[in-house]
Amino acid sequence: MGDRSIGVMYRCDSPPEQLPAYARLVERLGYDELWVVEDCFFTGAVSAAAIAASVTETLKIGIGILPAAFRNPALAAMELTNLERVFPGRILPGFGHGMPDWVRQVGAHHPSPLAVLGETVSAVRALLAGETVTVDGQYAKLDGVKLEFPPAEPPVISTGVRGAKSLRLSGRVADGTILAECASPAYLRWAREQIDAGRADAGRTDPHRLTVYAFLDFDEGRQDARRAVAGRLVGGPPLSPADDDLADEIAALVSAHPEVDKLAEALPEHYLDRFAVSGTPEQCAASATALAEAGADSVVFVPPNDPQLAVTQITLAATDLLPRLRG
């Protein structure tokens, strides 16, 4: 994987009081990044990022993601400049649409999620660059707002998005894109095409960082990966057009095995190679390398949701997988 970054996620369903020890462990094991999550209604990602950064020295802390509709752009910029000035070069913020049901549940639904995300990211980037921002958008409304303490170097702002329109928007307004779990190499290449189309529209030639989350199951039995991939196929959003070659097969599998556990047992092995980093060290290395070769600048491992098993697996992977990926 060369100079690609390798990270680990602190899952949203893990108790916040365990985060400091986990962050220290991730840094000690030699990973480049730790990503914290903001899903409703677990914990806030800005405070989680501050906690993780404060107990580590060089570990980069990703925020994946802040639902844009929850955040006033000025307040978001104020929080991020705090983090960036105290922990310069270590914060990797991400914004996204948020899950529609959650957004409605807290009264933040907007008829144009794309406008919310685009206006928020554009305003936050401008504020962090030290600009005076006036905008009267569909969502963002700022009148001569300027940060008193902008960071010396603005952080890379990413969007966590999936579909073609959102990916093109990311190319236009953001510095990077975060792709969620079960992203196949084919999907990464397709996503890059959409992002590059947006970048071309905006005349952008600066780098665009592509981060991909990948289920990690560092175990030759691959049972956790089976359940994770099956859960995504049953309850998640549709796969991308890049994975259309499996559409009929997946539909038939889900129809025959509508329960996650049954579907997990029925999944062909090649699904685990394509949609997760799982299995033996050799299998894990091959899947992670395929993501890097497809365009990922950072591969972030999402460990099993059992906290003890997660610690065991990221520790074993640091010994047996990281050297393969780096050398």
N, C-alpha and C positions, 0 to 999 in steps of 0.2 A: 504493500500500500504506500510505500515511500513516505512522502511528507504529509500524508493525510492524517487528520486527527482522529483519535479513538476516544470515545466518551462512554459514560454510564449514566443511566437515568436513576433518579430517586423517585420511585413511583408515588403517585398521589395518594394511594391507599396505605402508605407507610406513615406511622405516627410522627409528628413533627419533632418530638423530643429525641428521636433517634437520628435525626439529620446530622448534628455535629459530628458524632462518631463515624457515621457513614462517609461524610465528606472527607474527614481525615484519612480514613481507610482508602478511599478512591485515590487520593493524592499519593499516599504512601505506596500503593500498588503500581503507580506509574501511568495511570490514565491521564489524558490531556484535558478532559472536560467532564464536568458533572452538570446534568440538566435537571432542573426542578420544574414541576408541573403545576398549572393552575386549572384544575377541574372543579366544577361546582359539586358539592360544597365541602371541599376538603381543606386546603390551606392556601394562603395568599403567596403568590410566587415572588413578589418583590421582597417581602420580609424573609422568605425562605432563601432567596439568593444572597441577601445580606448575611444571614446566619452562616451559610456555607462558605462564603468568601472570607468571613471574619475568622474562621477557624483553620483556614488553609493559607498557603503562601503563594503559590504560582498557578494553582488549578483554575482553569477558566470555568465560569459558571454561566450556563445557558438558562434562559427563561423561556419555557415552551409550553404554553403561550399565554399571553395576556389577551383575553377577549376584548376586542376594540370597543365594542358597544358598552362595556362596563367602565371605560376609562375616559375621563376628560383628557384631551391631548396635552394641555398645559400641566395638569397634575402628573400625568404619566412621565412627561419630560423632566419635571422636578424630581421625581423619585429616581429616574434613571441617571440624571446628572449627579445625584448624591452617590449612587453606587459607583459610577465611572470615575468620579474624582477621588474617592477613597480607595478604590481598587482599580487603578487605571489599566486598561488593556485586557481586563479579565472578565468583563461582563458581555454576554451575547444575548441581547433582548430579542424576543419574538412576539409578534402580534398575530391574531387570527380572528376569524368570524365568531368563534365560540359555537357550542352546540345549540341549535335553534330552540330546543325545549327549555334549556337552562336560561337562555337569553330572555325568553318569554316569561319564565318563572320569576325573574327578578325585575320585570317591567322595563327591560332594556331593548325590546324588539324594535327593529327599524325596517321599513319596507325595502330598503336597499342596503343589504349587508356589504355589498361590494363598495358602495360609496363610503360607508362607515370606515371600512378598513383602509381604503385608499386615502381618505382625508386625514385619518388619524396618523397613519405612518408618515405621510408627507409633512404634516404639521410637527410631529415629534422630531423627525430628522432635521427640519429647518431650525427648530428651537435648540436642539443639541449642537447644531453648527454655529450657534451664537447669533442667529438672525432675529430681527424683529418681525413678528408674524401677524399678519392680518388676513383672515379668511372668513368668508361667509358662505359655507358649504351647506349641503343637505344635512350634515351632522355636525361637523366642526365649525365653531363660531368663535373666533379669537379677534380681539381688537387691540392691535399694537402691543402684543405680548412678547416680552424678551426675558430670558433667564438672567438672573444676576450672577450666577456662577456656572456658566456653561463649561463643559469639560474641555481640556486642552486638545483632546482628540476624540471626536464623536465615535461612539461604538457602532459596530455593524448591526443594523436593524434588519431582522428577517421577518417574513410572514410564514405562518404555518397554514398552508392551503393545499387543496387537492385538484380541483377541476380546472379546465382549460382557461376559462375567463379569469379566475383568481390567479392562476399561474402567470398569465400575461400581465395582470395588474402588478404582481410581485416584481416582474422584470422591469416594469415602468417606474415603480415608486420605492422599492426596497433595495437593500444591499445583499440580501440572501433569502433563501427559501428553506423551510423545514418540511420534510415529507414524513408522514406518519407511518406507523408500523405496517408491515406487509407490503412495503414498496419493493417491487421486483426490479432487477436491472433494466428490463425493458421499459418499465414505468419511469425510471430515472431518466433514461434517454429521451422518452417522450416529454417528460416534464421540462427537461432542459430546452427542448425545441420550443415549447410554449413560452418559457421564460425569455429565451433569446428573441422571440418575436416581439414581446413587450419591450425588451431593451432596445431593439431596433426602432420601434415606434417612438421611443423617447430619446433616441440618439445617444444612448448610454454605451460607454466603452470601458467603464470601470469594472473591477472584478465582481462576481456575484457568487456568494458562498452557498453551496448546497449541502444541507445537513439532512441525514436520513436516520430515522429511528428503526431499529431492527430487533425483533424478539430474539433474546439470547437463551438458549437451552444447552449449556455446556455439559451435555450428558449423552452418552451414546444411545440411550433408550429413547430420547426425544419426546417423552410423553408430554412435558409442559409445552413444547413447541406445537405439538399436535393440537392440544386444547386451545392454545392461543390463536393459531391460524384458523381452526374450525370456528371459534367464536367470532372472528373477524368476518368469515365468509357467511355465517348465519345472520349476525346482527349488525354488521358494519355497512358502510356505504358501498355502492357498486365498485367493482374493480375498474381500473382505467382502460381506455381503448387499447393501450399497449398490451393488455393481457386478454384481449378478445379471443385469442386462440384457445383459451380454457373456458370460455363463457358457457358453452353448451355442456361441457363435462361437469363444471361446477354446479350448474342448475340441476343436472341429473343427480349428482351426489347429494345435494341439499334436499331435493325432493324425496330421495330414498332414505335419507338419514336426517330428518329435521331437528333432532336433538343434538346438541353440541358434542356430548360424550360419544354418541354413536358415529357422528360424522368424523370426529377425531380418529376413531379406530379405522375408519374407511379411507382416510386420506392417502393417496399415493405418496411414496417417498419423495418424488421429485417436487411436490408442493413444498415440502419442508426446506429443500435446497433453494427454492425460488423465493419463498416468502419469509424466511427466518434465517438466523445464524444459529445452527443447531447441530448436535451430534458430536462426533469425534473432533479432536483438534484439527485434523486434516479437513473434515467437512466444514467446520466453522470457518477455517481460514479461507477455503475456496469460496464460500458464500460472501464473506466480508470483502474479499478481494474483488469479486464480481461487482459488488456495489461501488467500490472505489473506481474500478475500470469503467463503469457506466457513468461516472461523473460526480460521485459523492466526494466532497471535500472533508466531510466528517461523518463517521459512522458511530452512532450512539446506541449502545447495547441496552435493551430493556429486559432486565432480569425477571425471573419468575416472581409472582406476587407474594409468595411466602418469604418473609424477611430473612429468616435464617438460611433458607435455600439460596436466596439472592446473594447474601454475603459469601456463602460457600462457592457459588458459581463464579462470581466476579473475581474471587481470590484465585481459584484454580485457573481461570482464563488468563489472569495476569501472568501466571507462571508458564502456562503451556500454549497460549494463543498469541499473546502480544508479541513475543519474540518472532513468531512466524510472520506476523503481519508487518513487522518493522525491519525484517532482515532478509 
